[in-house]
Structure formats: structure tokens, C-alpha cells
Amino acid sequence: MAIWSELRGIVRWLLRRSEPPPPPGAGQRHQAAEQAAAQQRLLDQAQRLRDNRWYCEPTQMIPNVPMTLGQLSGYRTRVER
């Protein structure tokens, strides 16, 4: 009977043990890999935008709408002048 209690204690101890810590520098390597992937995505996006030439497309003309007196004066009052 003492053997079973010892065995049960060992099994509980094994199940209670935490995972070993990651090797030193693993977080920095993971972060560097993510940063390099993000940088590559940005460079790819910039290249697609340069190839697309979105900046050469004509702009949409806005109809001429007369400004109100408040817009012309910047909504200032007499006291502020």
C-alpha cells in the first residue's frame, strides 16, 4: 500500500511541474522574425502602390459653392479682431 501512495505522489509531482523556460534569446529571435516579415509586407505594399501609379489618376472636380460670410471671416466675431 505504501508503494501506491508513493507512486501516486510521484505522478502528481510530475503533473504539477511547469514547462521548462524557453532558451535564452528565443523571444528576441521571434521578435526579429516578425519585424522582418512586417518590413517585407510594407516594402511589398509600397512597390504595389508605385506600380499602380495611383497618384497619376485625375482628381474629382468639386463644384464651386459660394462661401458664407462666416466661412470667409473664419467665424470670427468683432470682439476677437
VOKENU-251915 format. One record per residue: x, z, y negated of N, C-alpha, C, O, CB in turn. Coordinates in pm, whole numbers, plus 32768, in hexadecimal, padded with zeros to 4 digits. Atoms other than C-alpha are relative to their C-alpha. Glycine has a CB too. Example, Ala and Ser with C-alpha at 12.3 -4.5 7.8 and 13.67 -1.06 7.14 Angstrom:
2
80598000807784CE830C81C2805A80007F8880C280427F8A7F9D807D7FFD 7FAE7FFA8077855782CA806A7FB380497F937FE6805A7F2480297F727FD2 
This chain:
81
805280008076800080008000805780007F8280317FC27F1E7FA380788001 7FA67FFC8073812080447F11803A7F757FE580587F537F72807280668018 7FCB80878012819F7EE37F4C7F9D7FAB7FAF7FC57F5F7F58801C7FBE808A 8065804F804880557E4E7ED27FFA80277F6D7FE87FD07F187F7780128041 80047FD7808C80577F1B7D95807D7FCF7FB580757FA77F417FF4809A7FF5 7F868035803D81C07EB87D517FF47F697FE980187F367F7F807B801E8058 80138090800B816D7D4B7D937F9E7FDF7F8F7FB47F827F417FCE7FC68087 80628014806B803D7D627CAF8040801B7F7880257FD17F197F86805B8015 7FBA7FE1807D81157DFF7B9E805F7F907FD880697F6D7F62804C8083800C 7FA2806E801D82187CE87BBA7FB27F847FD17FDA7F417F7280557FDE807F 805080748026810A7BDB7BAB7FC880117F737FC97FB37F257F8C7FEA8065 80327FE68087806F7C7C7A77806F7FF27F9980597FBC7F2C7FC1808B7FF7 7F908009805C81C47C9579D480267F6D7FE980437F467F788079804E8036 7FDF808E800D820B7B257A1A7F987FB67FAB7FBB7F607F5B800B7FBF808A 80688042804D80BC7ABA798B8000802B7F6D7FD37FE07F177F78801D803E 7FFE7FCA808780F07B91785580767FCC7FAE80737FD57F33800580978006 7F89802E804782427AF977FC7FDF7F8B7FA47F8F7F347FC8806D7FD78063 8018806D805E82447A1576CF805A7F8A802280B97F9480708019802F7F6E 7FAF80787FED82CE78B776C7808680157FBE808F805C7F597FB97F837FC6 7F7D7FF28040844078A0767A80007FB87F797FBB7F537F6980727FC8805C 7FFD80408084848E784A7510803E7F75800980907F5B8062804E80567F9B 7FC480867FFD84E276DF74C1809380087FDD80BF80677F9C7FB67FA17F9F 7F717FFE8020864F768674A780167FF97F697FC27FC37F2180497F8B8046 7FE68002809086EE76B2735080077F727FCA80437F1A80078082804B7FE0 7FFD8082803F86BA758C72687F927FA1802D7F8A7F317FFB80837FC18019 806980597FCF858F74FE73247F9B7FE27F927F6B7F717F887FB88040807A 805F8014806D84AA752E71F880357F9F7F977FEB7F4D7F627FDD80847FBE 7FC480598063859C747F710E80037F7180337FEC7F137FE6808D802F7FDD 7FFF80877FC785BD735871FB7F747FC47FFD7F637F4E7FDF80378001808F 808B802F80018443733F72187FD67FDB7F727F967F737F5D7FA1806C8039 8022801C808C841A7350709E80477F827FCF800B7F327F88802680787FA7 7FB68077802A8529724870687FC17F82803C7FBA7F1A7FF98094800A802A 804080747FC1847D715E71607F7D7FDF7FBB7F5E7F6A7FA47FE8801B8096 807E80188047832D718B70B2801A7FC77F757FD17F6F7F487FAF80827FF5 7FE08030808783CD71536F5D802D7F6D800780067F1D7FB1806D80577FBF 7FD4808A7FF1847670136FD67F8A7FA4801D7F857F347FEA806A7FF4806F 807680517FE1832C6F9370657FAA7FEE7F837F767F807F6C7FAE80408071 804F800A807B82766FE06F1E80437FA27F9D80007F537F5A7FEC808A7FC2 7FB78058805C83856F336E557FF27F6F802C7FE17F167FD8809580287FFA 800F80897FCE836D6E006F357F747FCC7FE47F637F577FC3801E7FFB8097 8089802B801F81F26DF86F087FF37FDA7F6C7FB37F777F4B7F9B80708023 8004801F808E821F6E026D8C80477F7C7FE280167F2C7F91803F80707FB0 7FB8807D801683206CEB6D977FB17F8880347FAF7F1F7FF4808A80058044 8054806B7FCA823D6C176E737F8B7FE27FA47F697F6E7F8D7FCE8024808B 80708012805B81196C506D88802D7FBA7F807FE87F617F4E7FBF80867FDE 7FCC803F807981EE6BF16C5A801E7F6C801A80037F187FC4807F80487FCE 7FE3808C7FDE82606AB26D0A7F7F7FAF800C7F797F3D7FDE804F7FF88083 808080477FF480F76A556D5F7FC57FE57F767F8F7F797F5D7F9B80528055 80348013808780936A896BF2804E7F957FB680147F467F6B800380837FB2 7FB08068804181B669B26B7A7FDD7F7680377FD67F157FEC8096801C8013 802380807FC2815A68A06C717F747FD37FD87F597F5B7FD0800A800A8097 808B801E80217FEB68B36C0F7FF37FCA7F727F967F7E7F547FA9807C8011 80008027808D8039687C6A9D7F7C80247FBD7F427FD47F74801B7F6A7FF2 807D7FD0803B7F0969496A3A800680067F697F9F7FFE7F267FDD80878037 7FF27FF080907F95696E68DD7FF27F7B7FB67FE97F7C7F3B8086803F7FE1 800D808280407F7867F768987F6E7FD27FF77F537F697FBC80527F99804A 808B802980037E0067E968C47FC780147F747FED80737F2F7FAD80508068 80387FF180877D3567B267867FAA807E7FF67F6B80A880567FAC7F847FDB 80517F8980177C8F68E066EF7F727FD97FDB7F5A7F687FAF803E80597F93 808C801A80207B1B68F866BB7FEB80197F6B801380807F367FA180598056 801A7FF3808F7AAD68BE65567F89805D7FE97F238051802C7FE77F767FC0 806B7FA3802379D969D264BE7FBC7FC97F8380017FA47F23803780927FEA 80448036807878CD696063C8801A80587F86802C80D27F917F677FF58019 7FE57FB9807C790569BF625E7F8580517FDA7F1C801A7FBB80277F9C7F8F 806D7FA58023782B6AEE6216802780457F7F8093807F7F757FE380678073 7FDC7FBE807F781F6B6F60B2800D809780127FC280D6805C7F967FE17F94 7FE87F707FF878A66CCE60867FA580497F9E7F8080137F36809480217FE3 80517FAE805977D76DE15FEE8059803F7F9780D4803D7FA37FB3806E804F 7FB37FC1806B78406E985EB380518076803780C3808D800D7FA480307F90 7FB87F907FC4789F6FC75F85807A7FD2804E80E38013804A7FA4804F805B 7F8D80337FB6797F6EF56065806C7FCE7FA180E37FE27FBB7FD57F8F805E 7F9E803280617A256E515F38804D80717FBD80C480637FA37FBB7FAB7F97 7FBE7F9180447A716F9F5E95804080628061807D80C480377F9C804A7FA8 7FC77FA47F9E7ADD70445FDA7FB0807F800A7FE480E78033808F80207FDE 805B7F8E7FFA79B1712E5FC5803180757FAA801A80E97FCC7FEE802D8090 7FD37F97805B7A5271EC5EA57F91801F7F9D7F3E7FCA7F7E80827FD67FB6 80617FD88067798272AB5DAB804B80097F7B80C57FFE7F777FBB80898023 7FC27FF8808479C272CF5C37805D80787FF580C280717FAF7F9580077F95 7FB07F86800A7A4E742F5C65808B7FEA803C80ED8023800D7FB980768046 7F8280127FBA7B6073B55D5080607FA67FB480D67FA27FD47FE87FC68089 7FA8806080477BE872B25C5A805A80427FA280A97FFF7F607FB17F9C7FB7 
